[in-house]
Amino acid sequence: MSLAARLAALVLAAILPLIAALALAQRGLYRDQEADVRAEALHQVRFLSGELSQIVDGIRQVQSVLVEIPAIREGDGESCSGILDRVVAGDALLNNVLVADRAGRLVCDGVHQPEDLSSYSVADRDYFREARRTGEFAIGTWAVGRSTGVPVVHFASPIQDDLGRFQGAIITAIDLAALGERLDRGRWNSDHATRVADREGTILLRHPDNDAYTGQRMTPALLALLDDAAPGTADVTETVDGVPRILGYVPPAANLGSFYVGIGVSRDEAYAILDQANWRGLLVMLLAGIVAAAAAWLVAQRAVRRPVQRVLDTAERWRAGDLDARSGLTGRGEIAALGRAFDALAEDLQATLGRKEMLLRELAHRTMNNLQVLGSLMTLQRKSVGDETARRELDEAAGRVRAMAAAYRNLHRSGSSGGSVDFARLLEELCTSVEGGLMPEGSRCVVTAMPLVLDAETAMPIALAANELLTNAVKHGGGEDVEVILAPDDTAWRLTIRNQGPPLPAGFTPRTATGFGLRMVAAMADQAGGSLEIESEGGWTSFAVRFTAAAARQASAPRETTAHGTGRDTGDVATSPSPG
């Protein structure tokens, strides 16, 4: 056990009884706080439910007056529309007031001219059917008004003749956004989740973020409360926004048979003040223990922790690539001896790494030279071969060798002991080689590449795949130019080689190809942990290798060059775990 751990154990043993007493007191306080929160939530939700009931009762009374007006009872379109227009204009809560005949066809409303309503019907609406069936005031569910196109809830009162026979209905559509403002009036707590839903569990109002939730179904935990007979409280962990709450609610059975009203208080908010007080008490006790152990801690800090941390920091700098880092510890004692031993080990390791780097650079240089010689021999051999198929095979083989040589040349140029390749530069060299050896006069190989550094293990197969695709584009494409694009693609990178030419056959895949080249490209993509994607559309044929790069990232801007161009991007070539 470390000195710091021993000291912590001693302080803990001293304050443990006080912590136990605080925990017991806290438990009682939490119980009392929860009871208060439940009572307050139930009080608030009953008040809100009462306000909603008053609004609905006001709508019922207005409808009972309107149904007695002769123009409305008789379905006089012009007079009826004029009356309803004044009613709608007089209350921002009203989205529309409508009159339907016994078949559900709209006769007039407060928004449209009567002749504009001939195509509208409410015969299929539940509130209309309920008013016709019972002859009583009926409340609908969440809906989008057919004549206005906004979310509303409907209320319907039957229109009956002197014998009590159903002649139609007067329908009031309440704008849900206006209803929320009427109920709120700046009194709703923005930290509480206030919700009004219809009897089927569709959210009519939700504060805050009403627009994000209106029209959605409540969670299964809340839907289960719709069948309750009386108001109550509940603990709800399954909520639409993922915040656990203490909920006060009034179910539809206790609210006109049609509305669910709930107010949820975040458990974290409910206990925030109590938590702060408890933490303050705990911190006071911890402070007392810290003061008691301060002297011992300072001694341990200076004599043990600080020199050990110097050794650890030196090790971290080594891991980050600073091979010149040393602990520099001197003096007597075991820790100083450990520091000196670490520094000696670092000296030996740095010397060994230097020799290894020199050998690797020499090996890469010789490999590059051998590949260049091999490519030149293949080119010379091609000139002495008469068979066109053999000449073509030698050209392709020489191109693959040149691709490997370019990768080694970039590896040698980087001077990196980790074996890294400037892949954008490598693509430019491949294009220069292909343009000079295979493309006709005036044709171009255009490279647009984001700076990218790859390790040699990833760069080699991707370079071979790029060379093969470039060669195929020149051989089989119908256009003059070939485009090479290297860019990030989400969390990966995409190397695309495209040109204009005849479209590929339907259903073409690398597996159906008869030649060796595309099969090799697919194999190289697999070796690099990537995939080959093919697209032939709009006169363009594209082959793309999508791969991940463990040490690559996108720089600030791409560079665009041709094989003849000299304009390399002067920005730094950056490396990191992802392209973003």
C-alpha positions as CSV (number, residue, x, y, z in Angstrom):
1,M,0.0,0.0,0.0
2,S,1.4,3.4,-0.9
3,L,2.0,6.1,1.6
4,A,-0.9,8.2,0.2
5,A,-3.2,5.2,0.5
6,R,-2.2,4.5,4.1
7,L,-2.8,8.2,5.0
8,A,-6.3,8.0,3.4
9,A,-7.1,4.9,5.3
10,L,-6.2,6.6,8.6
11,V,-8.3,9.6,7.8
12,L,-11.2,7.4,6.8
13,A,-11.1,5.4,10.0
14,A,-11.3,8.7,12.0
15,I,-14.3,10.1,10.2
16,L,-16.2,6.9,9.4
17,P,-18.6,7.2,12.5
18,L,-19.5,10.7,11.4
19,I,-20.2,9.6,7.9
20,A,-22.5,6.8,9.2
21,A,-24.5,9.3,11.3
22,L,-24.8,11.6,8.3
23,A,-26.1,8.8,6.1
24,L,-28.8,7.9,8.7
25,A,-29.9,11.6,8.9
26,Q,-29.8,11.9,5.1
27,R,-32.1,8.9,4.7
28,G,-34.8,10.5,6.9
29,L,-34.5,13.8,5.1
30,Y,-34.9,12.1,1.7
31,R,-38.1,10.4,2.8
32,D,-39.5,13.7,4.0
33,Q,-38.4,15.5,0.8
34,E,-40.0,12.9,-1.4
35,A,-43.3,13.2,0.5
36,D,-43.3,17.0,0.0
37,V,-42.5,16.7,-3.7
38,R,-45.3,14.2,-4.3
39,A,-47.8,16.4,-2.4
40,E,-46.8,19.5,-4.3
41,A,-46.9,17.7,-7.7
42,L,-50.4,16.4,-7.0
43,H,-51.6,19.8,-5.9
44,Q,-50.2,21.4,-9.0
45,V,-51.7,18.8,-11.4
46,R,-55.1,19.1,-9.8
47,F,-55.0,22.8,-10.2
48,L,-54.1,22.5,-13.9
49,S,-56.8,19.9,-14.4
50,G,-59.3,22.2,-12.9
51,E,-58.3,25.0,-15.2
52,L,-58.6,22.7,-18.2
53,S,-62.1,21.6,-17.0
54,Q,-63.1,25.3,-16.8
55,I,-62.0,25.9,-20.4
56,V,-64.0,22.8,-21.6
57,D,-67.0,23.9,-19.6
58,G,-66.8,27.3,-21.2
59,I,-66.8,25.7,-24.6
60,R,-69.8,23.6,-23.7
61,Q,-71.7,26.7,-22.6
62,V,-70.8,28.7,-25.8
63,Q,-72.0,25.8,-27.9
64,S,-75.2,25.5,-26.0
65,V,-75.9,29.1,-26.8
66,L,-74.9,28.8,-30.5
67,V,-77.2,25.8,-31.2
68,E,-80.2,27.9,-30.3
69,I,-79.4,30.5,-33.0
70,P,-81.9,29.9,-35.9
71,A,-79.2,30.5,-38.7
72,I,-77.1,27.7,-37.1
73,R,-80.0,25.3,-36.5
74,E,-81.3,25.8,-40.0
75,G,-77.9,25.6,-41.7
76,D,-78.1,29.0,-43.4
77,G,-74.6,29.0,-44.8
78,E,-74.0,32.8,-45.2
79,S,-75.6,33.9,-41.9
80,C,-74.1,31.0,-40.1
81,S,-70.6,31.7,-41.4
82,G,-70.9,35.4,-40.4
83,I,-71.8,34.5,-36.8
84,L,-69.1,31.9,-36.5
85,D,-66.5,34.2,-38.0
86,R,-67.2,36.7,-35.2
87,V,-67.0,33.9,-32.6
88,V,-63.6,32.7,-33.8
89,A,-62.2,36.2,-34.1
90,G,-63.2,37.0,-30.5
91,D,-61.1,34.2,-28.9
92,A,-57.5,33.3,-29.8
93,L,-58.1,29.9,-28.3
94,L,-60.5,29.0,-31.1
95,N,-59.0,27.5,-34.3
96,N,-62.4,27.2,-35.9
97,V,-66.1,26.7,-35.1
98,L,-68.0,24.5,-37.6
99,V,-71.5,23.3,-38.2
100,A,-72.2,19.9,-39.8
101,D,-75.4,18.4,-41.0
102,R,-76.8,15.0,-39.9
103,A,-74.6,13.3,-42.5
104,G,-71.4,15.0,-41.3
105,R,-71.0,17.4,-44.2
106,L,-69.8,20.8,-43.3
107,V,-72.4,23.6,-43.8
108,C,-70.5,26.6,-42.5
109,D,-67.5,27.6,-40.3
110,G,-65.7,30.6,-39.0
111,V,-62.8,30.5,-41.4
112,H,-64.1,29.6,-44.9
113,Q,-66.9,30.6,-47.2
114,P,-69.7,28.1,-47.3
115,E,-69.1,27.2,-50.9
116,D,-65.5,26.2,-50.0
117,L,-66.7,23.5,-47.6
118,S,-68.5,21.2,-49.9
119,S,-65.7,18.6,-50.0
120,Y,-65.2,18.5,-46.2
121,S,-66.9,15.9,-44.0
122,V,-66.6,14.9,-40.3
123,A,-68.8,11.8,-40.5
124,D,-65.8,9.6,-39.6
125,R,-64.6,11.7,-36.7
126,D,-65.2,10.1,-33.2
127,Y,-66.6,13.2,-31.6
128,F,-69.2,13.6,-34.3
129,R,-70.3,9.9,-34.0
130,E,-70.4,10.2,-30.2
131,A,-72.5,13.3,-30.3
132,R,-74.9,11.7,-32.8
133,R,-75.1,8.4,-30.8
134,T,-75.6,9.9,-27.3
135,G,-77.1,13.3,-28.0
136,E,-74.7,14.7,-25.5
137,F,-71.6,17.0,-25.5
138,A,-68.6,15.0,-26.9
139,I,-64.9,15.5,-26.7
140,G,-62.5,14.3,-29.5
141,T,-58.9,13.3,-29.5
142,W,-55.7,14.8,-31.0
143,A,-56.3,15.5,-34.7
144,V,-55.2,17.7,-37.6
145,G,-58.0,20.0,-38.7
146,R,-59.1,19.1,-42.2
147,S,-60.0,22.6,-43.1
148,T,-57.1,24.4,-41.3
149,G,-54.3,21.8,-41.3
150,V,-53.1,22.5,-37.7
151,P,-53.1,20.2,-34.6
152,V,-56.4,20.7,-32.7
153,V,-58.8,18.9,-30.4
154,H,-62.5,19.0,-31.2
155,F,-65.6,19.4,-29.0
156,A,-69.1,18.7,-30.4
157,S,-72.6,19.4,-29.3
158,P,-75.6,17.9,-31.1
159,I,-78.2,20.1,-32.9
160,Q,-81.7,18.6,-32.4
161,D,-85.1,19.4,-33.6
162,D,-88.1,20.0,-31.4
163,L,-88.7,16.3,-31.1
164,G,-85.1,15.6,-30.0
165,R,-84.0,14.1,-33.3
166,F,-80.4,14.6,-34.4
167,Q,-80.1,17.3,-37.1
168,G,-76.3,17.9,-37.0
169,A,-73.6,19.2,-34.7
170,I,-71.8,22.3,-33.8
171,I,-68.1,21.6,-33.5
172,T,-65.4,23.7,-31.8
173,A,-61.7,23.1,-32.8
174,I,-59.2,24.3,-30.1
175,D,-55.7,25.4,-31.3
176,L,-53.4,23.3,-29.1
177,A,-50.6,25.9,-29.1
178,A,-53.1,28.5,-27.9
179,L,-54.5,26.2,-25.3
180,G,-50.9,25.7,-23.9
181,E,-50.5,29.5,-23.7
182,R,-53.9,29.9,-22.0
183,L,-53.0,27.2,-19.4
184,D,-49.5,28.5,-18.9
185,R,-49.7,32.2,-18.6
186,G,-46.1,32.3,-17.5
187,R,-46.7,30.1,-14.4
188,W,-45.4,26.8,-15.5
189,N,-42.0,25.8,-14.0
190,S,-39.6,25.4,-16.9
191,D,-37.8,22.7,-14.9
192,H,-41.0,20.5,-14.7
193,A,-42.4,18.4,-17.4
194,T,-46.1,19.3,-17.8
195,R,-48.1,17.1,-20.1
196,V,-51.8,17.0,-21.3
197,A,-52.8,14.0,-23.4
198,D,-56.1,12.7,-24.8
199,R,-57.8,9.5,-23.6
200,E,-55.8,7.4,-26.1
201,G,-52.5,8.6,-24.8
202,T,-51.6,11.0,-27.6
203,I,-49.8,14.1,-26.3
204,L,-51.7,17.3,-26.8
205,L,-49.4,19.7,-24.9
206,R,-46.0,19.3,-23.4
207,H,-43.9,21.9,-21.6
208,P,-41.1,22.5,-22.3
209,D,-40.4,21.6,-26.0
210,N,-44.1,21.3,-27.0
211,D,-43.3,21.3,-30.7
212,A,-41.1,18.2,-30.3
213,Y,-43.7,16.1,-28.5
214,T,-47.2,17.1,-29.5
215,G,-48.9,14.4,-31.5
216,Q,-46.6,11.6,-30.1
217,R,-47.7,8.7,-28.0
218,M,-46.8,8.6,-24.4
219,T,-44.4,6.0,-23.1
220,P,-45.8,2.6,-22.0
221,A,-45.3,3.5,-18.4
222,L,-47.5,6.6,-18.7
223,L,-50.1,4.8,-20.9
224,A,-50.6,2.4,-18.0
225,L,-51.9,5.3,-15.9
226,L,-54.8,6.1,-18.3
227,D,-56.9,3.3,-16.7
228,D,-56.5,4.6,-13.2
229,A,-59.7,5.9,-11.5
230,A,-58.3,8.7,-9.3
231,P,-55.5,11.2,-9.3
232,G,-52.2,9.9,-7.8
233,T,-48.4,10.0,-7.9
234,A,-45.9,7.6,-9.4
235,D,-42.2,7.2,-10.0
236,V,-41.5,7.2,-13.7
237,T,-38.1,6.2,-15.1
238,E,-39.2,5.6,-18.7
239,T,-39.9,9.1,-20.1
240,V,-39.7,10.5,-23.6
241,D,-36.7,12.6,-22.7
242,G,-35.0,10.0,-20.5
243,V,-35.2,12.0,-17.3
244,P,-36.5,10.0,-14.2
245,R,-39.3,12.0,-12.5
246,I,-41.8,12.0,-9.6
247,L,-45.1,12.3,-11.3
248,G,-48.4,13.8,-10.2
249,Y,-51.3,12.9,-12.5
250,V,-55.0,13.1,-13.1
251,P,-56.3,10.2,-15.3
252,P,-59.1,10.6,-17.9
253,A,-61.6,9.0,-15.5
254,A,-61.2,12.0,-13.1
255,N,-61.0,14.6,-15.9
256,L,-64.1,14.7,-18.1
257,G,-63.4,11.1,-19.2
258,S,-61.2,12.5,-22.0
259,F,-57.9,14.1,-20.7
260,Y,-54.8,12.9,-18.9
261,V,-52.9,15.7,-17.1
262,G,-49.5,15.1,-15.6
263,I,-46.7,17.2,-14.0
264,G,-43.3,15.5,-13.6
265,V,-40.7,16.8,-11.2
266,S,-37.1,15.7,-12.0
267,R,-35.8,13.5,-9.2
268,D,-32.4,15.2,-9.5
269,E,-34.0,18.6,-9.1
270,A,-36.2,17.5,-6.2
271,Y,-33.2,16.5,-4.2
272,A,-30.7,19.1,-5.5
273,I,-30.8,21.4,-2.4
274,L,-30.7,18.4,0.0
275,D,-27.8,16.9,-1.9
276,Q,-25.9,20.2,-1.7
277,A,-26.4,20.4,2.0
278,N,-25.3,16.8,2.5
279,W,-22.3,17.3,0.4
280,R,-21.3,20.4,2.3
281,G,-21.5,18.5,5.6
282,L,-19.4,15.7,4.1
283,L,-16.9,18.1,2.8
284,V,-16.5,19.7,6.3
285,M,-15.7,16.3,7.8
286,L,-13.3,15.5,5.0
287,L,-11.6,18.9,5.5
288,A,-11.1,18.2,9.1
289,G,-9.4,14.9,8.2
290,I,-7.3,16.5,5.6
291,V,-6.1,19.2,8.0
292,A,-5.1,16.5,10.5
293,A,-3.1,14.6,7.9
294,A,-1.7,17.7,6.1
295,A,1.8,17.6,7.7
296,A,2.3,13.9,6.9
297,W,1.0,14.4,3.4
298,L,3.4,17.2,2.7
299,V,6.3,15.2,3.8
300,A,5.2,12.2,1.7
301,Q,4.6,14.6,-1.3
302,R,8.1,16.0,-1.2
303,A,10.0,12.9,-0.3
304,V,8.1,10.2,-2.3
305,R,5.4,11.4,-4.7
306,R,7.3,14.2,-6.5
307,P,10.4,12.2,-7.5
308,V,8.2,9.2,-8.5
309,Q,6.1,11.5,-10.6
310,R,9.2,12.8,-12.4
311,V,10.0,9.2,-13.4
312,L,6.4,8.6,-14.5
313,D,6.4,11.9,-16.5
314,T,9.6,10.9,-18.2
315,A,8.1,7.6,-19.2
316,E,5.1,9.3,-20.6
317,R,7.3,11.7,-22.6
318,W,9.1,8.6,-24.0
319,R,5.8,7.1,-25.0
320,A,4.9,10.4,-26.7
321,G,8.1,10.2,-28.8
322,D,10.5,12.5,-26.8
323,L,13.5,10.1,-26.7
324,D,15.7,12.8,-25.1
325,A,13.6,12.9,-21.9
326,R,15.4,12.0,-18.7
327,S,14.3,12.0,-15.0
328,G,17.5,13.8,-13.9
329,L,17.1,12.5,-10.3
330,T,20.2,12.8,-8.1
331,G,21.2,12.2,-4.5
332,R,20.9,9.2,-2.2
333,G,18.1,6.8,-1.6
334,E,16.2,4.2,-3.4
335,I,14.1,6.5,-5.5
336,A,17.1,8.5,-6.8
337,A,18.8,5.1,-7.6
338,L,15.7,4.1,-9.5
339,G,15.8,7.4,-11.5
340,R,19.4,6.9,-12.4
341,A,18.8,3.3,-13.5
342,F,15.9,4.5,-15.7
343,D,18.0,7.2,-17.3
344,A,20.7,4.7,-18.1
345,L,18.2,2.3,-19.6
346,A,16.8,5.3,-21.7
347,E,20.3,6.0,-23.0
348,D,20.8,2.4,-24.1
349,L,17.4,2.2,-25.7
350,Q,17.9,5.4,-27.6
351,A,21.1,4.2,-29.0
352,T,19.5,0.9,-30.0
353,L,16.6,2.7,-31.7
354,G,19.1,4.9,-33.6
355,R,20.9,1.8,-35.0
356,K,17.6,0.2,-35.9
357,E,16.4,3.3,-37.7
358,M,19.6,3.5,-39.7
359,L,19.2,-0.2,-40.7
360,L,15.6,0.3,-41.7
361,R,16.4,3.3,-43.8
362,E,19.2,1.5,-45.5
363,L,16.9,-1.5,-46.2
364,A,14.2,0.7,-47.6
365,H,16.7,2.5,-49.8
366,R,18.1,-0.8,-51.2
367,T,14.6,-2.2,-51.7
368,M,13.6,0.9,-53.6
369,N,16.7,0.7,-55.8
370,N,16.1,-3.0,-56.5
371,L,12.4,-2.4,-57.4
372,Q,13.5,0.4,-59.8
373,V,16.0,-1.8,-61.4
374,L,13.4,-4.6,-61.7
375,G,10.9,-2.1,-63.3
376,S,13.5,-0.9,-65.8
377,L,14.4,-4.5,-66.7
378,M,10.7,-5.3,-67.4
379,T,10.5,-2.2,-69.6
380,L,13.6,-3.2,-71.6
381,Q,12.3,-6.8,-71.9
382,R,9.0,-5.4,-73.3
383,K,10.8,-3.8,-76.2
384,S,12.3,-7.2,-77.3
385,V,8.9,-9.1,-77.1
386,G,6.8,-9.2,-80.2
387,D,3.7,-10.8,-78.7
388,E,1.2,-8.0,-77.9
389,T,-0.3,-9.9,-74.9
390,A,3.1,-10.5,-73.4
391,R,4.0,-6.8,-73.9
392,R,0.8,-5.8,-72.1
393,E,1.4,-8.2,-69.2
394,L,5.0,-6.8,-68.9
395,D,3.6,-3.2,-68.9
396,E,1.1,-4.1,-66.1
397,A,3.8,-5.9,-64.1
398,A,6.2,-3.0,-64.5
399,G,3.5,-0.6,-63.3
400,R,2.9,-2.7,-60.2
401,V,6.6,-2.7,-59.5
402,R,6.8,1.1,-60.0
403,A,3.9,1.5,-57.5
404,M,5.8,-0.4,-54.9
405,A,8.9,1.5,-55.7
406,A,7.1,4.8,-55.3
407,A,5.8,3.7,-51.8
408,Y,9.3,2.8,-50.7
409,R,10.6,6.1,-52.1
410,N,8.2,8.0,-50.1
411,L,8.9,5.9,-47.0
412,H,12.6,6.6,-47.5
413,R,12.0,10.3,-48.1
414,S,9.9,10.7,-44.9
415,G,12.7,9.7,-42.6
416,S,10.2,8.2,-40.2
417,S,11.3,5.4,-37.9
418,G,7.7,4.3,-37.7
419,G,7.6,3.7,-41.5
420,S,5.2,6.4,-42.8
421,V,4.3,7.4,-46.4
422,D,3.1,10.7,-47.7
423,F,0.2,9.1,-49.7
424,A,-0.9,12.3,-51.6
425,R,2.7,12.6,-53.0
426,L,2.7,8.9,-53.9
427,L,-0.5,9.3,-55.9
428,E,1.1,12.2,-57.8
429,E,4.1,10.1,-58.7
430,L,1.9,7.2,-59.8
431,C,0.0,9.6,-62.1
432,T,3.2,11.0,-63.5
433,S,4.4,7.5,-64.3
434,V,1.1,6.4,-65.9
435,E,0.7,9.6,-67.9
436,G,4.3,9.5,-69.2
437,G,4.2,5.8,-70.1
438,L,0.6,4.9,-71.1
439,M,-1.5,8.0,-71.8
440,P,-1.6,9.6,-75.3
441,E,-0.4,13.1,-76.0
442,G,-2.6,15.8,-74.4
443,S,-4.3,13.5,-71.9
444,R,-4.0,14.4,-68.3
445,C,-4.0,12.5,-65.0
446,V,-5.5,15.0,-62.4
447,V,-4.9,14.4,-58.7
448,T,-7.1,16.1,-56.0
449,A,-5.8,14.9,-52.7
450,M,-6.1,15.8,-49.0
451,P,-2.7,15.5,-47.3
452,L,-2.6,12.0,-45.7
453,V,0.1,10.1,-44.0
454,L,-0.2,6.3,-43.9
455,D,1.9,3.6,-42.3
456,A,3.7,1.4,-44.8
457,E,1.5,-1.6,-44.1
458,T,-1.6,0.3,-45.3
459,A,0.1,2.4,-48.0
460,M,1.6,-0.6,-50.0
461,P,-1.7,-2.4,-50.9
462,I,-3.6,0.8,-51.5
463,A,-0.8,2.0,-53.8
464,L,-0.9,-1.3,-55.8
465,A,-4.7,-0.9,-56.0
466,A,-4.4,2.7,-57.2
467,N,-1.8,1.7,-59.9
468,E,-4.0,-1.1,-61.1
469,L,-7.1,1.1,-61.3
470,L,-5.1,3.9,-63.1
471,T,-3.8,1.4,-65.7
472,N,-7.3,0.0,-66.3
473,A,-8.8,3.5,-66.6
474,V,-6.2,4.4,-69.3
475,K,-6.6,1.1,-71.1
476,H,-10.4,0.8,-71.1
477,G,-11.7,4.3,-70.7
478,G,-13.0,6.3,-73.6
479,G,-12.1,9.7,-72.2
480,E,-8.9,11.6,-72.4
481,D,-8.4,12.5,-68.7
482,V,-8.3,10.4,-65.6
483,E,-9.3,11.9,-62.2
484,V,-7.8,10.7,-58.9
485,I,-9.5,11.9,-55.7
486,L,-8.4,11.3,-52.2
487,A,-10.7,12.6,-49.5
488,P,-12.1,11.7,-46.1
489,D,-15.4,9.8,-46.0
490,D,-17.1,9.9,-42.5
491,T,-14.7,8.0,-40.3
492,A,-12.8,6.5,-43.2
493,W,-11.0,7.6,-46.4
494,R,-12.0,7.1,-50.0
495,L,-9.6,6.9,-53.0
496,T,-11.6,7.3,-56.2
497,I,-10.3,6.9,-59.8
498,R,-12.8,7.9,-62.4
499,N,-12.9,8.7,-66.1
500,Q,-15.4,8.9,-68.9
501,G,-16.0,5.9,-71.0
502,P,-18.4,3.1,-71.9
503,P,-20.6,1.9,-69.0
504,L,-19.9,-1.3,-67.2
505,P,-22.1,-4.3,-67.9
506,A,-25.2,-4.7,-65.7
507,G,-24.4,-6.7,-62.5
508,F,-20.6,-6.2,-62.9
509,T,-18.6,-7.0,-59.8
510,P,-14.9,-7.7,-59.2
511,R,-15.8,-11.3,-58.6
512,T,-17.3,-11.6,-62.1
513,A,-14.3,-10.0,-63.8
514,T,-12.2,-12.3,-65.9
515,G,-8.9,-10.4,-65.6
516,F,-6.4,-10.6,-62.8
517,G,-6.3,-6.9,-62.2
518,L,-9.6,-6.2,-60.5
519,R,-9.3,-9.4,-58.5
520,M,-6.0,-8.1,-57.3
521,V,-7.5,-4.7,-56.5
522,A,-10.2,-6.3,-54.4
523,A,-7.7,-8.4,-52.6
524,M,-5.5,-5.4,-51.9
525,A,-8.5,-3.5,-50.5
526,D,-9.3,-6.4,-48.2
527,Q,-5.7,-6.5,-47.1
528,A,-5.8,-2.9,-46.1
529,G,-9.1,-3.5,-44.2
530,G,-11.2,-1.7,-46.8
531,S,-13.6,-2.4,-49.6
532,L,-13.9,-1.8,-53.4
533,E,-16.9,0.2,-54.6
534,I,-17.9,0.5,-58.3
535,E,-20.2,3.0,-59.9
536,S,-21.0,3.6,-63.6
537,E,-23.4,6.5,-64.2
538,G,-23.9,9.5,-66.4
539,G,-21.0,8.6,-68.7
540,W,-18.5,8.3,-65.8
541,T,-17.1,5.1,-64.4
542,S,-15.7,5.3,-60.9
543,F,-13.7,2.7,-58.9
544,A,-13.3,3.7,-55.2
545,V,-11.3,2.0,-52.5
546,R,-12.7,2.9,-49.1
547,F,-10.3,2.2,-46.2
548,T,-9.6,3.2,-42.6
549,A,-6.3,4.8,-41.7
550,A,-5.1,4.3,-38.1
551,A,-2.8,7.3,-38.5
552,A,-4.5,9.8,-40.8
553,R,-6.5,13.0,-40.7
554,Q,-7.9,15.6,-43.1
555,A,-5.9,18.8,-43.4
556,S,-7.4,22.2,-43.9
557,A,-7.7,22.2,-47.7
558,P,-7.1,19.7,-50.6
559,R,-4.5,20.1,-53.3
560,E,-5.2,19.7,-56.9
561,T,-2.4,18.9,-59.4
562,T,-1.9,17.2,-62.7
563,A,0.8,14.7,-63.3
564,H,2.8,17.5,-64.9
565,G,2.2,20.0,-62.1
566,T,4.7,21.1,-59.5
567,G,2.3,22.7,-57.1
568,R,2.3,20.6,-54.0
569,D,0.2,21.8,-51.1
570,T,2.6,23.6,-48.7
571,G,0.4,22.8,-45.7
572,D,1.6,20.3,-43.1
573,V,0.8,16.7,-43.7
574,A,-1.1,15.8,-40.5
575,T,-1.6,12.5,-38.8
576,S,-4.1,11.5,-36.1
577,P,-6.5,8.6,-35.3
578,S,-9.3,9.7,-37.6
579,P,-9.9,11.8,-40.8
580,G,-12.1,14.4,-39.0
